[in-house]
């Protein structure tokens, strides 16, 4: 009769604690030795696509379609590798409107068109 191997609680905890370190080492190997934390820090210095979209819409002063917003955001320096940046921005804008409601930076004016929402303060 064979005996079943069991893992002790200490061994399971040690294995769980080393899993993130192993995952980070694997990412470094896949990224050619680059430090993933340093990459994240560099990305934090850039504006997000949604932040650029808010700036583009505010500067436009009129409702814009998602495709126009994406084109202007890319001209302003938004880096994206996606094939459909307008769909990415559209989804993000709609998500912000749904989540923040009246506090969102965007207002939907027509099908697929957005404008800057009026910013109100609590004074």
N, C-alpha and C positions, 0 to 999 in steps of 0.2 A: 504494500500500500504506500502511495506517495503522500508526502506531507505538503500542505498548501503553504506557500510563502506569504507572510503578512508583513506589512510595514508598520513600524512603531510610530507613535504620535510624534516623537522627536525627529525621526527620520523624515516624516511627511512634512513637518514644519520647516526643516532645513532645506528640503527639496523645493518647497514653495517659495522660500526666501531667496534662493539662488536663481529662480526662474527669470525674474526681470534682468538680472545681471547677464545671464546667458543670452537673453533676447537682445540686449544692447550690444553684446559682443558679436552676435550674428549680424545685426544691422551694420555694425562697423565693417565687418568682413564684406558684406554685400555692397556697401557704399565705397569700397576701395580704401578703407582705413580712415575715412572722415568721421569726425566726432558729430553724432546726431544732435547733441545739445547745442553745439556751436552753430549748426545750421538753423536750428530753431531760433536762436538769438538773432541771427542775421535777418530772418524772415519777420521777426517782431518789429524791426526798424521800418519795414515797408508798410504802406497803407493797404488795407484789405480791399477787395473788389467792391464790397458793400459801402465802405467808407468813401471810396472814390466815386461810386455811383451817387451817393448823397451829395457830394461836392459838385459833381457834374450837373445834377438836376437843379441844385440851388443856383448855380451860375447861369443855367439856361433861362430860367425865369418863365418857362412854359412847359407844358406836359410833353414828355418824350416817350417814344416806344423803347422797349427793352433793347432792341438791336442798336438804336441810336445811342443809348446810354452805354452799352458795351463798347461801341466803336470809340466814343469820346473818352471812356475810362482807359482803354488801351492806349490811346494817344497821350493820355495824362501819365502813363507809366505803369499801368496794371499789367503784371506778368501772368499769363495764363497759358497752359498747354492744351487746354480743352478744345474740342472741335466746335462746341456750341456755347461760347461765353455768354451770349444773350439769354440762353435758357438757364444758365447757372445764376445770373443776376436776377432774372425774373423770379425764379424760385426763392432766392434769398430775400428779395424785396417783399414778396407775398408772405413769406414766413415771418418776417419782422412785423409786418402789418397785423398778421393774425396774432402774434405773441404780445405785442406792445399796444395794439389798438390805437388810441388817440395819442399815445406817447411815441409812436413810430416817426421816423424821419421822412417817411414817404406817404403819399396819399394817392390812391388809385382813382383816376379821373374817368377813364373809359377802358374798354377792353384792351389790355396790353399796354396802356399808357399810364405814366406816373408823373407826379409833380412833387415838389418839396412841400412837406406839411408845415403849417404855421407852428412855430415853436412858441409854446406858452410856458410861462414860469409861474411858480406858486405864489407870487407876490400879490 
